[in-house]
Amino acid sequence: MRLSREIAAFGRVQVWLALAVGTLGFGGVFAAYSYIEPMMTNVAGYSPKAVDLLLALFGLGMTVGNLVGGRLADRALMPSLYGAVGAWDWSSRSSL
């Protein structure tokens, strides 16, 4: 395959949208990792040692969520999205 054909892909809107989604997704994860330590120690009162465990649980939860969410989305996309939004809504309301 020629290099010019590979570079021509950047002329497609879908390629730029996929890059934007990836950039925003990774940016969100890095923001969470950057801000979670000060929030856990200064606001929530956890010790710095406990933050290591919390970050490990955060990473484990993201990994399991990606694996399970991917399989559910492959099986039934819209019901999976409705279930995820409903679970998020329920969890955000119950923490108030």
Backbone as JSON, one array per atom type, in Angstrom:
{
  "sequence": "MRLSREIAAFGRVQVWLALAVGTLGFGGVFAAYSYIEPMMTNVAGYSPKAVDLLLALFGLGMTVGNLVGGRLADRALMPSLYGAVGAWDWSSRSSL",
  "N": [[0.84, -1.16, 0.0], [0.49, 2.22, -0.73], [2.08, 5.1, 0.66], [0.92, 7.59, 0.21], [-1.75, 6.97, -0.14], [-2.42, 6.08, 2.39], [-2.08, 8.44, 3.88], [-4.05, 9.94, 2.71], [-6.33, 9.16, 3.98], [-6.72, 10.88, 6.08], [-8.27, 12.85, 5.08], [-10.86, 12.19, 5.45], [-13.85, 12.62, 7.27], [-14.76, 10.78, 9.17], [-12.44, 9.57, 10.12], [-11.21, 11.66, 11.52], [-13.15, 12.1, 13.47], [-13.02, 9.68, 14.87], [-10.4, 9.87, 15.87], [-10.75, 12.11, 17.51], [-12.57, 11.15, 19.42], [-11.01, 9.16, 20.64], [-8.92, 10.76, 21.64], [-10.28, 12.48, 23.45], [-11.31, 10.54, 25.17], [-8.99, 9.27, 26.28], [-7.88, 11.55, 27.4], [-9.77, 12.14, 29.38], [-9.43, 9.95, 31.1], [-6.77, 10.34, 31.97], [-7.12, 12.79, 33.24], [-8.77, 12.04, 35.34], [-7.01, 10.35, 36.76], [-5.13, 12.28, 37.44], [-6.44, 14.09, 39.14], [-7.66, 12.57, 41.09], [-6.1, 11.76, 43.26], [-5.48, 14.14, 44.89], [-8.16, 14.75, 45.57], [-8.99, 12.47, 46.97], [-7.26, 12.44, 49.18], [-7.26, 15.09, 50.32], [-9.97, 15.92, 50.35], [-11.72, 13.68, 50.77], [-10.39, 12.41, 52.82], [-8.77, 10.11, 52.84], [-5.83, 8.11, 53.41], [-2.53, 8.57, 51.97], [-1.51, 6.03, 51.33], [-3.82, 4.51, 51.0], [-4.81, 5.55, 48.68], [-3.38, 4.38, 46.63], [-4.49, 1.79, 46.54], [-7.12, 2.5, 45.91], [-6.77, 3.64, 43.35], [-5.9, 1.37, 41.99], [-8.21, -0.19, 42.17], [-9.9, 1.46, 40.7], [-8.72, 1.29, 38.12], [-9.04, -1.47, 37.69], [-11.82, -1.64, 37.71], [-12.39, -0.1, 35.42], [-11.25, -1.71, 33.45], [-12.72, -4.14, 33.66], [-15.24, -3.07, 33.17], [-14.96, -2.21, 30.5], [-14.54, -4.67, 29.2], [-16.92, -6.15, 29.82], [-18.86, -4.27, 29.01], [-18.28, -4.05, 26.28], [-18.89, -6.63, 25.35], [-21.63, -6.74, 25.98], [-22.57, -4.63, 24.4], [-22.01, -5.62, 21.87], [-23.81, -7.69, 21.8], [-26.4, -6.53, 22.27], [-26.92, -3.43, 21.47], [-28.49, -0.96, 21.96], [-30.21, -1.61, 24.26], [-28.13, -2.06, 26.07], [-26.92, 0.47, 26.23], [-29.08, 1.95, 27.31], [-29.35, 0.63, 29.75], [-26.84, 1.19, 30.91], [-26.91, 4.0, 31.13], [-29.13, 4.25, 32.79], [-28.19, 2.92, 35.1], [-26.07, 4.6, 35.78], [-27.53, 6.95, 36.32], [-29.11, 6.09, 38.48], [-27.07, 5.48, 40.36], [-25.91, 7.99, 40.71], [-27.98, 9.44, 41.83], [-28.46, 8.05, 44.18], [-26.25, 8.62, 45.69], [-26.5, 11.13, 46.65]],
  "CA": [[0.0, 0.0, 0.0], [1.31, 3.42, -0.85], [2.0, 6.06, 1.76], [-0.01, 8.66, -0.15], [-3.11, 6.46, 0.1], [-2.6, 6.07, 3.84], [-2.23, 9.83, 4.32], [-5.33, 10.44, 2.18], [-7.39, 8.83, 4.94], [-6.95, 12.04, 6.95], [-9.24, 13.7, 4.44], [-12.21, 11.7, 5.78], [-14.39, 13.11, 8.54], [-14.86, 9.67, 10.12], [-11.12, 9.36, 10.72], [-11.01, 12.73, 12.49], [-14.06, 11.85, 14.59], [-12.45, 8.58, 15.66], [-9.25, 10.42, 16.59], [-11.25, 13.0, 18.55], [-13.12, 10.31, 20.49], [-9.87, 8.56, 21.35], [-8.2, 11.81, 22.38], [-11.09, 12.89, 24.59], [-11.39, 9.42, 26.1], [-7.73, 9.15, 27.02], [-7.74, 12.77, 28.21], [-10.61, 11.97, 30.55], [-8.79, 9.0, 32.02], [-5.61, 10.98, 32.58], [-7.62, 13.81, 34.16], [-9.22, 11.34, 36.55], [-5.82, 9.94, 37.5], [-4.43, 13.46, 37.95], [-7.19, 14.78, 40.17], [-8.24, 11.69, 42.09], [-5.26, 11.7, 44.47], [-5.78, 15.25, 45.8], [-9.53, 14.66, 46.08], [-9.09, 11.4, 47.95], [-6.52, 12.76, 50.41], [-7.66, 16.36, 50.91], [-11.41, 16.08, 50.5], [-12.35, 12.49, 51.36], [-9.67, 12.04, 54.04], [-8.02, 8.86, 52.74], [-4.38, 8.24, 53.54], [-1.86, 8.37, 50.68], [-1.38, 4.59, 51.06], [-5.11, 4.0, 50.53], [-5.03, 6.03, 47.32], [-2.84, 3.36, 45.72], [-5.51, 0.75, 46.41], [-8.26, 3.09, 45.2], [-6.41, 3.75, 41.93], [-5.9, 0.01, 41.44], [-9.62, -0.57, 42.0], [-10.4, 2.28, 39.59], [-8.23, 0.67, 36.9], [-9.69, -2.78, 37.55], [-13.21, -1.39, 37.32], [-12.43, 0.33, 34.02], [-10.95, -2.87, 32.61], [-13.88, -5.03, 33.67], [-16.32, -2.36, 32.5], [-14.72, -2.26, 29.05], [-14.76, -6.03, 28.72], [-18.34, -6.48, 29.92], [-19.61, -3.35, 28.17], [-18.07, -4.42, 24.88], [-19.67, -7.84, 25.03], [-23.05, -6.4, 26.0], [-22.87, -3.79, 23.24], [-22.03, -6.49, 20.69], [-25.02, -8.51, 21.85], [-27.6, -5.68, 22.11], [-26.36, -2.1, 21.69], [-29.38, 0.03, 22.59], [-30.53, -1.96, 25.65], [-26.92, -1.88, 26.89], [-26.79, 1.91, 26.49], [-30.13, 2.35, 28.24], [-28.99, 0.08, 31.06], [-25.69, 1.92, 31.46], [-27.36, 5.34, 31.52], [-29.99, 4.06, 33.96], [-27.34, 2.59, 36.26], [-25.37, 5.83, 36.15], [-28.51, 7.84, 36.92], [-29.46, 5.54, 39.79], [-25.96, 5.61, 41.28], [-25.68, 9.4, 41.03], [-29.06, 9.88, 42.7], [-28.37, 7.39, 45.48], [-25.12, 9.14, 46.44], [-26.8, 12.49, 47.12]],
  "C": [[0.89, 1.24, 0.0], [1.05, 4.37, 0.31], [0.99, 7.17, 1.44], [-1.46, 8.23, 0.08], [-3.41, 6.42, 1.6], [-2.84, 7.48, 4.36], [-3.55, 10.41, 3.83], [-6.49, 10.13, 3.11], [-7.7, 10.0, 5.87], [-7.89, 13.05, 6.3], [-10.68, 13.3, 4.75], [-12.62, 12.18, 7.16], [-14.43, 12.0, 9.59], [-13.53, 9.41, 10.83], [-10.88, 10.41, 11.79], [-11.92, 12.57, 13.7], [-13.53, 10.72, 15.49], [-11.24, 9.05, 16.46], [-9.7, 11.33, 17.73], [-11.83, 12.2, 19.72], [-12.0, 9.67, 21.3], [-9.13, 9.57, 22.19], [-8.98, 12.24, 23.61], [-11.2, 11.77, 25.63], [-10.13, 9.26, 26.94], [-7.48, 10.37, 27.89], [-8.57, 12.69, 29.49], [-10.02, 11.03, 31.57], [-7.6, 9.63, 32.71], [-6.03, 12.09, 33.54], [-8.09, 13.16, 35.45], [-8.03, 10.91, 37.39], [-5.09, 11.14, 38.11], [-5.12, 14.07, 39.15], [-7.7, 13.88, 41.28], [-7.4, 11.66, 43.38], [-5.51, 12.89, 45.38], [-7.21, 15.19, 46.37], [-9.65, 13.59, 47.17], [-8.37, 11.72, 49.26], [-7.04, 14.02, 51.08], [-9.14, 16.47, 51.21], [-12.03, 14.89, 51.23], [-11.63, 11.99, 52.6], [-8.96, 10.7, 54.01], [-6.53, 9.12, 52.93], [-3.75, 8.05, 52.16], [-1.67, 6.89, 50.33], [-2.68, 4.02, 50.49], [-5.38, 4.43, 49.1], [-4.48, 5.04, 46.31], [-3.86, 2.25, 45.48], [-6.71, 1.28, 45.63], [-7.98, 3.23, 43.7], [-6.37, 2.37, 41.26], [-7.33, -0.47, 41.21], [-10.26, 0.2, 40.85], [-9.98, 1.66, 38.25], [-8.87, -0.68, 36.64], [-11.13, -2.6, 37.11], [-13.33, -0.93, 35.87], [-12.17, -0.84, 33.08], [-12.15, -3.8, 32.52], [-15.05, -4.36, 32.94], [-16.17, -2.36, 30.99], [-14.98, -3.65, 28.49], [-16.24, -6.39, 28.71], [-19.16, -5.58, 29.0], [-19.47, -3.66, 26.69], [-18.87, -5.63, 24.47], [-21.16, -7.55, 25.01], [-23.43, -5.56, 24.79], [-22.88, -4.61, 21.95], [-23.31, -7.31, 20.64], [-26.27, -7.68, 21.58], [-27.2, -4.26, 22.47], [-27.3, -1.18, 22.47], [-29.8, -0.37, 24.0], [-29.32, -1.81, 26.57], [-26.71, -0.41, 27.22], [-27.84, 2.39, 27.48], [-29.82, 1.85, 29.64], [-27.84, 0.83, 31.7], [-26.1, 3.31, 31.92], [-28.26, 5.25, 32.74], [-29.2, 3.75, 35.22], [-26.57, 3.82, 36.72], [-26.31, 6.8, 36.85], [-28.87, 7.36, 38.33], [-28.31, 5.75, 40.8], [-25.69, 7.07, 41.65], [-26.77, 9.94, 41.94], [-28.92, 9.27, 44.1], [-27.2, 7.93, 46.31], [-25.36, 10.54, 46.97], [-27.28, 12.5, 48.54]]
}
